[in-house]
Protein backbone atom coordinates (compact mmCIF):
# COMPACT_ATOMS: atom_id res chain seq x y z
CA UNK A 1 0.00 0.00 0.00
CA UNK A 2 1.54 3.37 -1.05
CA UNK A 3 1.10 6.60 0.90
CA UNK A 4 -1.84 7.77 -1.22
CA UNK A 5 -3.68 4.52 -0.54
CA UNK A 6 -3.03 4.96 3.19
CA UNK A 7 -4.31 8.53 3.12
CA UNK A 8 -7.49 7.58 1.27
CA UNK A 9 -8.18 4.63 3.58
CA UNK A 10 -7.83 6.88 6.61
CA UNK A 11 -9.91 9.60 4.97
CA UNK A 12 -12.86 7.25 4.45
CA UNK A 13 -12.96 6.50 8.17
CA UNK A 14 -12.48 10.15 9.06
CA UNK A 15 -15.35 11.27 6.82
CA UNK A 16 -17.66 8.62 8.25
CA UNK A 17 -16.89 9.90 11.76
CA UNK A 18 -17.45 13.54 10.75
CA UNK A 19 -20.80 12.71 9.14
CA UNK A 20 -21.97 11.28 12.43
CA UNK A 21 -20.78 14.30 14.42
CA UNK A 22 -21.71 17.08 11.97
CA UNK A 23 -24.58 16.04 9.69
CA UNK A 24 -25.12 17.90 6.42
CA UNK A 25 -28.07 19.87 7.76
CA UNK A 26 -25.75 21.32 10.41
CA UNK A 27 -23.13 22.32 7.84
CA UNK A 28 -25.77 24.10 5.77
CA UNK A 29 -26.47 26.40 8.74
CA UNK A 30 -22.97 27.87 8.58
CA UNK A 31 -22.70 31.62 7.96
CA UNK A 32 -20.50 30.83 4.96
CA UNK A 33 -22.78 28.31 3.30
CA UNK A 34 -25.07 30.80 1.60
CA UNK A 35 -22.33 33.35 0.98
CA UNK A 36 -20.84 34.52 -2.30
CA UNK A 37 -17.61 32.79 -3.30
CA UNK A 38 -14.56 34.39 -4.91
CA UNK A 39 -13.21 33.14 -8.23
CA UNK A 40 -9.69 31.79 -8.04
CA UNK A 41 -9.58 31.61 -11.84
CA UNK A 42 -10.17 35.36 -12.07
CA UNK A 43 -7.68 36.20 -9.34
CA UNK A 44 -4.96 34.13 -10.99
CA UNK A 45 -5.45 36.11 -14.18
CA UNK A 46 -5.39 39.53 -12.50
CA UNK A 47 -2.49 41.63 -13.74
CA UNK A 48 -1.81 43.08 -10.27
CA UNK A 49 -1.27 39.60 -8.80
CA UNK A 50 1.54 37.06 -9.12
CA UNK A 51 -0.42 33.97 -10.17
CA UNK A 52 0.91 32.26 -7.05
CA UNK A 53 -1.40 30.22 -4.83
CA UNK A 54 0.44 30.38 -1.51
CA UNK A 55 -0.02 27.40 0.78
CA UNK A 56 -0.14 26.98 4.53
CA UNK A 57 1.24 23.54 5.39
CA UNK A 58 2.67 22.30 8.68
CA UNK A 59 4.00 18.91 7.58
CA UNK A 60 3.84 16.31 4.83
CA UNK A 61 4.41 12.54 4.55
CA UNK A 62 7.49 13.10 2.40
CA UNK A 63 9.15 15.94 4.34
CA UNK A 64 7.91 15.40 7.88
CA UNK A 65 7.51 18.57 9.95
CA UNK A 66 7.97 21.67 7.79
CA UNK A 67 6.84 24.38 10.20
CA UNK A 68 5.55 23.69 13.72
CA UNK A 69 4.90 27.34 14.56
CA UNK A 70 2.04 28.30 12.26
CA UNK A 71 0.12 31.51 12.84
CA UNK A 72 -2.62 31.30 10.20
CA UNK A 73 -3.65 34.93 10.60
CA UNK A 74 -0.13 36.34 10.21
CA UNK A 75 0.93 33.99 7.40
CA UNK A 76 -2.23 34.32 5.32
CA UNK A 77 -2.24 38.11 5.56
CA UNK A 78 1.47 38.16 4.74
CA UNK A 79 0.89 36.04 1.66
CA UNK A 80 -1.83 38.31 0.33
CA UNK A 81 0.14 41.48 1.06
CA UNK A 82 3.04 39.95 -0.87
CA UNK A 83 0.85 39.67 -3.97
CA UNK A 84 -0.44 36.08 -3.91
CA UNK A 85 -3.41 35.34 -6.15
CA UNK A 86 -4.97 33.08 -3.55
CA UNK A 87 -4.45 30.84 -0.57
CA UNK A 88 -4.24 27.07 -0.28
CA UNK A 89 -5.06 25.74 3.16
CA UNK A 90 -4.31 22.13 4.11
CA UNK A 91 -7.22 20.81 6.16
CA UNK A 92 -6.03 17.19 6.46
CA UNK A 93 -4.86 16.61 10.02
CA UNK A 94 -3.49 13.07 10.12
CA UNK A 95 -0.87 13.45 7.39
CA UNK A 96 -0.45 17.22 6.96
CA UNK A 97 -1.24 18.68 10.38
CA UNK A 98 -4.02 20.95 9.15
CA UNK A 99 -7.59 21.45 10.28
CA UNK A 100 -10.84 23.03 9.07
CA UNK A 101 -10.39 25.84 11.56
CA UNK A 102 -7.23 26.95 9.72
CA UNK A 103 -9.29 27.69 6.63
CA UNK A 104 -12.07 29.42 8.55
CA UNK A 105 -9.50 31.61 10.31
CA UNK A 106 -7.84 32.52 7.01
CA UNK A 107 -11.29 33.34 5.60
CA UNK A 108 -12.05 35.71 8.46
CA UNK A 109 -8.92 37.77 7.78
CA UNK A 110 -8.76 37.73 3.98
CA UNK A 111 -11.04 38.65 1.11
CA UNK A 112 -9.42 36.43 -1.48
CA UNK A 113 -9.99 33.01 -3.06
CA UNK A 114 -9.15 30.09 -0.79
CA UNK A 115 -8.53 26.54 -1.94
CA UNK A 116 -9.43 23.77 0.45
CA UNK A 117 -6.50 21.38 0.04
CA UNK A 118 -7.61 17.94 1.12
CA UNK A 119 -8.34 14.46 -0.19
CA UNK A 120 -11.97 14.58 -1.28
CA UNK A 121 -13.57 11.16 -1.58
CA UNK A 122 -17.17 11.98 -0.62
CA UNK A 123 -19.81 14.58 -1.52
CA UNK A 124 -20.04 15.43 2.18
CA UNK A 125 -16.59 17.06 2.05
CA UNK A 126 -17.73 19.41 -0.71
CA UNK A 127 -20.63 20.67 1.38
CA UNK A 128 -18.21 20.90 4.29
CA UNK A 129 -15.79 22.95 2.17
CA UNK A 130 -18.49 25.53 1.45
CA UNK A 131 -19.50 25.61 5.11
CA UNK A 132 -15.98 26.48 6.33
CA UNK A 133 -15.47 29.31 3.85
CA UNK A 134 -13.66 27.74 0.89
CA UNK A 135 -14.00 29.08 -2.66
CA UNK A 136 -12.30 26.23 -4.51
CA UNK A 137 -11.95 22.51 -3.92
CA UNK A 138 -9.25 20.09 -5.01
CA UNK A 139 -10.13 16.85 -6.80
CA UNK A 140 -7.21 14.42 -7.20
CA UNK A 141 -7.45 12.24 -10.30
CA UNK A 142 -5.26 9.52 -8.78
CA UNK A 143 -7.81 9.06 -5.98
CA UNK A 144 -11.07 9.25 -7.95
CA UNK A 145 -12.85 7.65 -10.90
CA UNK A 146 -13.85 9.81 -13.90
CA UNK A 147 -17.49 9.42 -12.81
CA UNK A 148 -16.70 10.68 -9.30
CA UNK A 149 -14.75 13.65 -10.68
CA UNK A 150 -17.67 14.68 -12.89
CA UNK A 151 -20.22 14.19 -10.12
CA UNK A 152 -18.23 15.98 -7.44
CA UNK A 153 -17.34 18.79 -9.83
CA UNK A 154 -20.97 19.31 -10.74
CA UNK A 155 -21.99 19.46 -7.08
CA UNK A 156 -19.20 21.88 -6.23
CA UNK A 157 -20.09 24.25 -9.05
CA UNK A 158 -23.77 24.11 -8.09
CA UNK A 159 -22.69 25.49 -4.69
CA UNK A 160 -20.66 28.27 -6.32
CA UNK A 161 -17.30 26.59 -5.72
CA UNK A 162 -14.62 26.33 -8.39
CA UNK A 163 -12.86 23.04 -9.02
CA UNK A 164 -9.13 22.44 -9.34
CA UNK A 165 -8.49 19.01 -10.86
CA UNK A 166 -5.04 17.64 -10.09
CA UNK A 167 -3.32 15.18 -12.42
CA UNK A 168 0.18 13.78 -12.61
CA UNK A 169 0.39 12.03 -15.96
CA UNK A 170 -1.25 11.91 -19.39
CA UNK A 171 -3.44 8.92 -18.59
CA UNK A 172 -4.95 10.70 -15.57
CA UNK A 173 -5.46 13.84 -17.62
CA UNK A 174 -7.19 12.15 -20.54
CA UNK A 175 -9.58 10.09 -18.44
CA UNK A 176 -10.44 12.78 -15.89
CA UNK A 177 -11.22 16.00 -17.77
CA UNK A 178 -14.85 17.06 -17.55
CA UNK A 179 -16.92 20.17 -18.13
CA UNK A 180 -17.28 20.57 -14.36
CA UNK A 181 -13.70 21.77 -13.86
CA UNK A 182 -12.34 25.31 -13.72
CA UNK A 183 -8.62 24.84 -13.17
CA UNK A 184 -6.33 22.03 -14.29
CA UNK A 185 -3.40 21.44 -11.95
CA UNK A 186 -0.35 19.35 -12.75
CA UNK A 187 1.30 18.03 -9.60
CA UNK A 188 5.02 17.81 -10.22
CA UNK A 189 5.23 15.52 -7.19
CA UNK A 190 4.15 11.94 -7.75
CA UNK A 191 1.80 11.15 -4.86
CA UNK A 192 2.83 7.51 -4.96
CA UNK A 193 6.63 7.91 -5.03
CA UNK A 194 6.93 11.58 -3.93
CA UNK A 195 9.55 12.24 -6.60
CA UNK A 196 9.33 15.81 -7.92
CA UNK A 197 10.11 17.23 -11.36
CA UNK A 198 8.80 20.41 -13.00
CA UNK A 199 9.31 18.67 -16.34
CA UNK A 200 5.99 16.89 -15.67
CA UNK A 201 4.16 20.23 -16.09
CA UNK A 202 5.99 20.98 -19.32
CA UNK A 203 5.28 17.56 -20.80
CA UNK A 204 1.55 17.72 -20.05
CA UNK A 205 1.02 21.37 -21.05
CA UNK A 206 0.22 20.73 -24.76
CA UNK A 207 -2.43 18.17 -23.79
CA UNK A 208 -4.39 20.45 -21.44
CA UNK A 209 -7.47 22.00 -23.08
CA UNK A 210 -7.38 25.79 -23.20
CA UNK A 211 -10.77 25.90 -21.47
CA UNK A 212 -9.01 25.56 -18.12
CA UNK A 213 -6.65 27.76 -16.15
CA UNK A 214 -3.37 25.81 -16.06
CA UNK A 215 -1.76 25.47 -12.65
CA UNK A 216 1.65 23.97 -11.89
CA UNK A 217 1.97 22.51 -8.40
CA UNK A 218 4.98 21.55 -6.24
CA UNK A 219 8.72 21.78 -6.77
CA UNK A 220 8.74 25.49 -7.67
CA UNK A 221 11.59 27.15 -5.79
CA UNK A 222 12.81 29.94 -8.08
CA UNK A 223 11.08 32.78 -9.99
CA UNK A 224 12.92 31.66 -13.11
CA UNK A 225 10.95 28.41 -13.01
CA UNK A 226 7.68 30.35 -13.09
CA UNK A 227 8.88 32.44 -16.03
CA UNK A 228 9.72 29.24 -17.89
CA UNK A 229 6.38 27.61 -17.03
CA UNK A 230 4.52 30.67 -18.33
CA UNK A 231 5.96 30.00 -21.78
CA UNK A 232 4.15 26.65 -21.60
CA UNK A 233 0.81 28.31 -20.88
CA UNK A 234 0.73 28.10 -17.09
CA UNK A 235 -0.93 30.98 -15.24
CA UNK A 236 -1.18 29.60 -11.70
CA UNK A 237 1.62 28.30 -9.47
CA UNK A 238 0.99 26.53 -6.17
CA UNK A 239 3.86 27.04 -3.72
CA UNK A 240 3.89 25.90 -0.12
CA UNK A 241 6.99 24.21 1.18
CA UNK A 242 9.34 26.83 -0.27
CA UNK A 243 7.65 29.50 1.87
CA UNK A 244 6.67 27.40 4.89
CA UNK A 245 10.20 26.13 5.61
CA UNK A 246 11.09 29.73 6.48
CA UNK A 247 10.57 31.08 10.00
CA UNK A 248 8.50 33.87 8.44
CA UNK A 249 6.61 32.46 5.45
CA UNK A 250 4.95 35.77 4.60
CA UNK A 251 8.29 37.54 4.35
CA UNK A 252 9.74 34.65 2.33
CA UNK A 253 6.80 34.97 -0.07
CA UNK A 254 7.36 38.73 -0.31
CA UNK A 255 11.01 38.28 -1.28
CA UNK A 256 10.08 35.61 -3.83
CA UNK A 257 7.35 37.72 -5.45
CA UNK A 258 9.50 40.84 -5.49
CA UNK A 259 12.20 38.84 -7.26
CA UNK A 260 9.55 37.46 -9.65
CA UNK A 261 8.44 41.00 -10.55
CA UNK A 262 12.03 42.07 -11.09
CA UNK A 263 12.79 38.97 -13.14
CA UNK A 264 9.67 39.44 -15.27
CA UNK A 265 10.52 43.10 -15.81
CA UNK A 266 14.08 42.28 -16.87
CA UNK A 267 12.81 39.58 -19.23
CA UNK A 268 10.38 41.99 -20.91
CA UNK A 269 13.12 44.64 -21.34
CA UNK A 270 15.49 42.06 -22.80
C-alpha positions as CSV (number, residue, x, y, z in Angstrom):
1,X,0.0,0.0,0.0
2,X,1.5,3.4,-1.1
3,X,1.1,6.6,0.9
4,X,-1.8,7.8,-1.2
5,X,-3.7,4.5,-0.5
6,X,-3.0,5.0,3.2
7,X,-4.3,8.5,3.1
8,X,-7.5,7.6,1.3
9,X,-8.2,4.6,3.6
10,X,-7.8,6.9,6.6
11,X,-9.9,9.6,5.0
12,X,-12.9,7.2,4.4
13,X,-13.0,6.5,8.2
14,X,-12.5,10.2,9.1
15,X,-15.3,11.3,6.8
16,X,-17.7,8.6,8.3
17,X,-16.9,9.9,11.8
18,X,-17.5,13.5,10.8
19,X,-20.8,12.7,9.1
20,X,-22.0,11.3,12.4
21,X,-20.8,14.3,14.4
22,X,-21.7,17.1,12.0
23,X,-24.6,16.0,9.7
24,X,-25.1,17.9,6.4
25,X,-28.1,19.9,7.8
26,X,-25.7,21.3,10.4
27,X,-23.1,22.3,7.8
28,X,-25.8,24.1,5.8
29,X,-26.5,26.4,8.7
30,X,-23.0,27.9,8.6
31,X,-22.7,31.6,8.0
32,X,-20.5,30.8,5.0
33,X,-22.8,28.3,3.3
34,X,-25.1,30.8,1.6
35,X,-22.3,33.3,1.0
36,X,-20.8,34.5,-2.3
37,X,-17.6,32.8,-3.3
38,X,-14.6,34.4,-4.9
39,X,-13.2,33.1,-8.2
40,X,-9.7,31.8,-8.0
41,X,-9.6,31.6,-11.8
42,X,-10.2,35.4,-12.1
43,X,-7.7,36.2,-9.3
44,X,-5.0,34.1,-11.0
45,X,-5.4,36.1,-14.2
46,X,-5.4,39.5,-12.5
47,X,-2.5,41.6,-13.7
48,X,-1.8,43.1,-10.3
49,X,-1.3,39.6,-8.8
50,X,1.5,37.1,-9.1
51,X,-0.4,34.0,-10.2
52,X,0.9,32.3,-7.1
53,X,-1.4,30.2,-4.8
54,X,0.4,30.4,-1.5
55,X,0.0,27.4,0.8
56,X,-0.1,27.0,4.5
57,X,1.2,23.5,5.4
58,X,2.7,22.3,8.7
59,X,4.0,18.9,7.6
60,X,3.8,16.3,4.8
61,X,4.4,12.5,4.6
62,X,7.5,13.1,2.4
63,X,9.2,15.9,4.3
64,X,7.9,15.4,7.9
65,X,7.5,18.6,9.9
66,X,8.0,21.7,7.8
67,X,6.8,24.4,10.2
68,X,5.6,23.7,13.7
69,X,4.9,27.3,14.6
70,X,2.0,28.3,12.3
71,X,0.1,31.5,12.8
72,X,-2.6,31.3,10.2
73,X,-3.6,34.9,10.6
74,X,-0.1,36.3,10.2
75,X,0.9,34.0,7.4
76,X,-2.2,34.3,5.3
77,X,-2.2,38.1,5.6
78,X,1.5,38.2,4.7
79,X,0.9,36.0,1.7
80,X,-1.8,38.3,0.3
81,X,0.1,41.5,1.1
82,X,3.0,39.9,-0.9
83,X,0.8,39.7,-4.0
84,X,-0.4,36.1,-3.9
85,X,-3.4,35.3,-6.2
86,X,-5.0,33.1,-3.6
87,X,-4.4,30.8,-0.6
88,X,-4.2,27.1,-0.3
89,X,-5.1,25.7,3.2
90,X,-4.3,22.1,4.1
91,X,-7.2,20.8,6.2
92,X,-6.0,17.2,6.5
93,X,-4.9,16.6,10.0
94,X,-3.5,13.1,10.1
95,X,-0.9,13.4,7.4
96,X,-0.5,17.2,7.0
97,X,-1.2,18.7,10.4
98,X,-4.0,21.0,9.2
99,X,-7.6,21.4,10.3
100,X,-10.8,23.0,9.1
101,X,-10.4,25.8,11.6
102,X,-7.2,27.0,9.7
103,X,-9.3,27.7,6.6
104,X,-12.1,29.4,8.6
105,X,-9.5,31.6,10.3
106,X,-7.8,32.5,7.0
107,X,-11.3,33.3,5.6
108,X,-12.0,35.7,8.5
109,X,-8.9,37.8,7.8
110,X,-8.8,37.7,4.0
111,X,-11.0,38.7,1.1
112,X,-9.4,36.4,-1.5
113,X,-10.0,33.0,-3.1
114,X,-9.1,30.1,-0.8
115,X,-8.5,26.5,-1.9
116,X,-9.4,23.8,0.5
117,X,-6.5,21.4,0.0
118,X,-7.6,17.9,1.1
119,X,-8.3,14.5,-0.2
120,X,-12.0,14.6,-1.3
121,X,-13.6,11.2,-1.6
122,X,-17.2,12.0,-0.6
123,X,-19.8,14.6,-1.5
124,X,-20.0,15.4,2.2
125,X,-16.6,17.1,2.1
126,X,-17.7,19.4,-0.7
127,X,-20.6,20.7,1.4
128,X,-18.2,20.9,4.3
129,X,-15.8,23.0,2.2
130,X,-18.5,25.5,1.4
131,X,-19.5,25.6,5.1
132,X,-16.0,26.5,6.3
133,X,-15.5,29.3,3.8
134,X,-13.7,27.7,0.9
135,X,-14.0,29.1,-2.7
136,X,-12.3,26.2,-4.5
137,X,-11.9,22.5,-3.9
138,X,-9.2,20.1,-5.0
139,X,-10.1,16.9,-6.8
140,X,-7.2,14.4,-7.2
141,X,-7.4,12.2,-10.3
142,X,-5.3,9.5,-8.8
143,X,-7.8,9.1,-6.0
144,X,-11.1,9.3,-8.0
145,X,-12.8,7.7,-10.9
146,X,-13.8,9.8,-13.9
147,X,-17.5,9.4,-12.8
148,X,-16.7,10.7,-9.3
149,X,-14.8,13.6,-10.7
150,X,-17.7,14.7,-12.9
151,X,-20.2,14.2,-10.1
152,X,-18.2,16.0,-7.4
153,X,-17.3,18.8,-9.8
154,X,-21.0,19.3,-10.7
155,X,-22.0,19.5,-7.1
156,X,-19.2,21.9,-6.2
157,X,-20.1,24.2,-9.1
158,X,-23.8,24.1,-8.1
159,X,-22.7,25.5,-4.7
160,X,-20.7,28.3,-6.3
161,X,-17.3,26.6,-5.7
162,X,-14.6,26.3,-8.4
163,X,-12.9,23.0,-9.0
164,X,-9.1,22.4,-9.3
165,X,-8.5,19.0,-10.9
166,X,-5.0,17.6,-10.1
167,X,-3.3,15.2,-12.4
168,X,0.2,13.8,-12.6
169,X,0.4,12.0,-16.0
170,X,-1.2,11.9,-19.4
171,X,-3.4,8.9,-18.6
172,X,-5.0,10.7,-15.6
173,X,-5.5,13.8,-17.6
174,X,-7.2,12.2,-20.5
175,X,-9.6,10.1,-18.4
176,X,-10.4,12.8,-15.9
177,X,-11.2,16.0,-17.8
178,X,-14.9,17.1,-17.6
179,X,-16.9,20.2,-18.1
180,X,-17.3,20.6,-14.4
181,X,-13.7,21.8,-13.9
182,X,-12.3,25.3,-13.7
183,X,-8.6,24.8,-13.2
184,X,-6.3,22.0,-14.3
185,X,-3.4,21.4,-11.9
186,X,-0.4,19.4,-12.8
187,X,1.3,18.0,-9.6
188,X,5.0,17.8,-10.2
189,X,5.2,15.5,-7.2
190,X,4.2,11.9,-7.8
191,X,1.8,11.1,-4.9
192,X,2.8,7.5,-5.0
193,X,6.6,7.9,-5.0
194,X,6.9,11.6,-3.9
195,X,9.6,12.2,-6.6
196,X,9.3,15.8,-7.9
197,X,10.1,17.2,-11.4
198,X,8.8,20.4,-13.0
199,X,9.3,18.7,-16.3
200,X,6.0,16.9,-15.7
201,X,4.2,20.2,-16.1
202,X,6.0,21.0,-19.3
203,X,5.3,17.6,-20.8
204,X,1.5,17.7,-20.0
205,X,1.0,21.4,-21.1
206,X,0.2,20.7,-24.8
207,X,-2.4,18.2,-23.8
208,X,-4.4,20.4,-21.4
209,X,-7.5,22.0,-23.1
210,X,-7.4,25.8,-23.2
211,X,-10.8,25.9,-21.5
212,X,-9.0,25.6,-18.1
213,X,-6.6,27.8,-16.1
214,X,-3.4,25.8,-16.1
215,X,-1.8,25.5,-12.7
216,X,1.7,24.0,-11.9
217,X,2.0,22.5,-8.4
218,X,5.0,21.6,-6.2
219,X,8.7,21.8,-6.8
220,X,8.7,25.5,-7.7
221,X,11.6,27.2,-5.8
222,X,12.8,29.9,-8.1
223,X,11.1,32.8,-10.0
224,X,12.9,31.7,-13.1
225,X,11.0,28.4,-13.0
226,X,7.7,30.3,-13.1
227,X,8.9,32.4,-16.0
228,X,9.7,29.2,-17.9
229,X,6.4,27.6,-17.0
230,X,4.5,30.7,-18.3
231,X,6.0,30.0,-21.8
232,X,4.2,26.7,-21.6
233,X,0.8,28.3,-20.9
234,X,0.7,28.1,-17.1
235,X,-0.9,31.0,-15.2
236,X,-1.2,29.6,-11.7
237,X,1.6,28.3,-9.5
238,X,1.0,26.5,-6.2
239,X,3.9,27.0,-3.7
240,X,3.9,25.9,-0.1
241,X,7.0,24.2,1.2
242,X,9.3,26.8,-0.3
243,X,7.6,29.5,1.9
244,X,6.7,27.4,4.9
245,X,10.2,26.1,5.6
246,X,11.1,29.7,6.5
247,X,10.6,31.1,10.0
248,X,8.5,33.9,8.4
249,X,6.6,32.5,5.5
250,X,5.0,35.8,4.6
251,X,8.3,37.5,4.3
252,X,9.7,34.6,2.3
253,X,6.8,35.0,-0.1
254,X,7.4,38.7,-0.3
255,X,11.0,38.3,-1.3
256,X,10.1,35.6,-3.8
257,X,7.4,37.7,-5.4
258,X,9.5,40.8,-5.5
259,X,12.2,38.8,-7.3
260,X,9.6,37.5,-9.7
261,X,8.4,41.0,-10.5
262,X,12.0,42.1,-11.1
263,X,12.8,39.0,-13.1
264,X,9.7,39.4,-15.3
265,X,10.5,43.1,-15.8
266,X,14.1,42.3,-16.9
267,X,12.8,39.6,-19.2
268,X,10.4,42.0,-20.9
269,X,13.1,44.6,-21.3
270,X,15.5,42.1,-22.8
